[in-house]
Amino acid sequence: MSAITLRDPTAESAAVNRPRQPPPASLDGKTVALLDIGKMRGDEFVDRLEQLFTESKVSTKRYKKPTNTRTAPTEIIQDIVTETDVVVLALSDCGSCTSCSTHDLNDLDNLGIPGVSVLTTAFKQAFEQQCSKIGFDGASVYTPHPVLNRTTEQIHQFADSVFDEIRAAIVLSPAGGA
Amino acid sequence: MSDASQISHLLFVKAECETCQLIEPVIGEAIDAGKAIRILVQDDPAFLGAHSPGDDTLLEESYRWNVETTPTLIALDHDRETGRVDGWDRAGWREMLDMPTLAEDLPEFRPGCGSRSLEPGIYENLVSSYGDPGLSARVVRLEEWDDEMESCFDHGWTDGLPVTPPTDARILRMLKGTSRAADEVIGKVPPNLASITVEKAAVNAVMAGCKPEYFPVVLAALEAALEPVFTLHGLLCTTCFSSPIIVVNGPIAKRIGMNWGINALGQGNRANSTIGRALQLIVRNVGGGIPGDLDRSTLGGPGKHTFCFAEDEYTDPDWEPLSVSRGFERGQNTVTLFQGDGVQGIIDWRSNTPEELSKSLAMSLLAVGHVKLAEFTNAMLVLSPEHHAIFRDAGWTRADITASLYDDLKRPGAEIVQGAQGVGEGIDPARGEETVNKFWPEGLLIVRAGGQAGLYSAILCGWTGGRFREESQPVTREIVL
């Protein structure tokens, strides 16, 4: 089986990637899905995010993939679509979790749920490549790598340090861009 | 087998070619005489197995050497061609191989067969694999295990249905459907007013599922849509239901297998389905007219996937086609683009005089847009053969039908002014004393199409932009092959 080459049918005035859905103008009255992608220690990161959103009076709902090595089960995707407005996926710190969670981000976006994926810095390039292969301009936020060997306190500090960035990524920017 | 530097001749053959089979002993004779001939077989690598032939089933060598015929014998001087003989030509072979008595028992001439590398469907694949396809659209590379159909969805290139992945070979085949240059700019597609070339139109026509012979119709429809008076920009951004409806006239309809008969406005015919879809994909992909972004249609309509059909110019030779009524010659290939939606069916099983049927059709036509609106939209009436027969048998022509409907569509203004009959919608209250026409005099387009049985006709409702009589009009344009 050999790779296929296609030609772009668009005006090529934009990047080849499909832009993501515009996020809401504010999180007032919205519910943020916190999708734990199922990687070890990720739950500690998501715990802290949940706490931070609650402190800023944003309602959240937790979901967890059975494994980080596969894309999310259809049922979880459908639950997120019916129960929430935007999604934060965390925390990808390996190749398979990056690929699978990027597909999850794209699948949710296609169903009208914009979101952001949180990854470790080591997987920035993998995320960008996966987005490019899917043809999707996904949003991402990065924490330091690695996380597996950190203390819970350190992982919470990572969450603290990127929380504003995560929040900004799921709200329409004042300039009107997504 | 000799190494490359010693090869004096290339010979392209295929096992299924009778001439190649005929000359098998000649090849043996030449090789026995010490000629360093490299044999390349296009189909069965076991053919001429005694002479250790090369396998060219992928046709790369045949393509690179521009082989048109089998057998083809090419003389080399240090890998450069110094001459060739196409087919079996005994004198030519004798001279090229310097063997004056070669093949005494064979006929002097046999034309041979066409090279596999030039067979339909193959050549464009060879160009895209081994040559320069000469295309300028941006390349999108998929990974080895990517599903190309899903990839088109993921890129946001489709209307919600699968598309044919636009590979170079398919685009090259599509471009063969037109005499126009691939880099010719056709115009600017709204809402982004992005330039579109013939090549970019071909990419979208491939995705829509068009055959190359449909492509001139797609290009004509695109050009008609881009004429300012068609107001495509407003039409595709509108909150209304409408989109371009394409009616094809002239012999091309039959030549490319369009449907004007049973189910003409429905599914099931490739040309009807894909020509309309190609225009819609161009609007989406090149223009950026994406539902929810700048396509703001409140409800949309199934016609926004595709809406294209041909007029029946065959079952009644006396019927004046739509294109002729719009100033073109009979026999000229044209597209007429109408801003509309539908279908709104008219059931009339009982009228049997032309006067009665005209009144009956007019009653249904009054509902276009809103019963109480007038000179607000245009309309297209698709007259079925059985309904048309009632007019024809009484000697009525297109002009007679149009004039009668125009009269039957007049109403007292008082009945339809805003607020009349307890309904706020309606015409300007100042027109209460007038007799009001439903459509502009040129605003009702009649097309004859449909199955031979069925006392039904159909209304394709016009767009609200039609109220600006001079600003927004249907457009008819010749199809250039």
Chai-1 contact restraints between the chains, C-beta under 6 A:
chainA,res_idxA,chainB,res_idxB,connection_type,confidence,min_distance_angstrom,max_distance_angstrom,comment,restraint_id
A,A3,B,L142,contact,1.0,0.0,6.0,A-B,restraint_1
A,A3,B,E144,contact,1.0,0.0,6.0,A-B,restraint_2
A,I4,B,L142,contact,1.0,0.0,6.0,A-B,restraint_3
A,I4,B,E148,contact,1.0,0.0,6.0,A-B,restraint_4
A,T5,B,V139,contact,1.0,0.0,6.0,A-B,restraint_5
A,T5,B,R141,contact,1.0,0.0,6.0,A-B,restraint_6
A,L6,B,V140,contact,1.0,0.0,6.0,A-B,restraint_7
A,L6,B,P165,contact,1.0,0.0,6.0,A-B,restraint_8
A,L6,B,P166,contact,1.0,0.0,6.0,A-B,restraint_9
A,R7,B,A137,contact,1.0,0.0,6.0,A-B,restraint_10
A,R7,B,P166,contact,1.0,0.0,6.0,A-B,restraint_11
A,R7,B,I171,contact,1.0,0.0,6.0,A-B,restraint_12
A,R7,B,V203,contact,1.0,0.0,6.0,A-B,restraint_13
A,D8,B,A137,contact,1.0,0.0,6.0,A-B,restraint_14
A,D8,B,R138,contact,1.0,0.0,6.0,A-B,restraint_15
A,D8,B,V140,contact,1.0,0.0,6.0,A-B,restraint_16
A,P9,B,W157,contact,1.0,0.0,6.0,A-B,restraint_17
A,P9,B,P166,contact,1.0,0.0,6.0,A-B,restraint_18
A,P9,B,V203,contact,1.0,0.0,6.0,A-B,restraint_19
A,P9,B,N204,contact,1.0,0.0,6.0,A-B,restraint_20
A,P9,B,M207,contact,1.0,0.0,6.0,A-B,restraint_21
A,P9,B,N285,contact,1.0,0.0,6.0,A-B,restraint_22
A,T10,B,N285,contact,1.0,0.0,6.0,A-B,restraint_23
A,A11,B,A194,contact,1.0,0.0,6.0,A-B,restraint_24
A,A11,B,V286,contact,1.0,0.0,6.0,A-B,restraint_25
A,E12,B,R138,contact,1.0,0.0,6.0,A-B,restraint_26
A,S13,B,A194,contact,1.0,0.0,6.0,A-B,restraint_27
A,V16,B,V140,contact,1.0,0.0,6.0,A-B,restraint_28
A,R18,B,H155,contact,1.0,0.0,6.0,A-B,restraint_29
A,R18,B,G156,contact,1.0,0.0,6.0,A-B,restraint_30
A,K133,B,E143,contact,1.0,0.0,6.0,A-B,restraint_31
A,I134,B,D154,contact,1.0,0.0,6.0,A-B,restraint_32
A,G135,B,D154,contact,1.0,0.0,6.0,A-B,restraint_33
A,G135,B,H155,contact,1.0,0.0,6.0,A-B,restraint_34
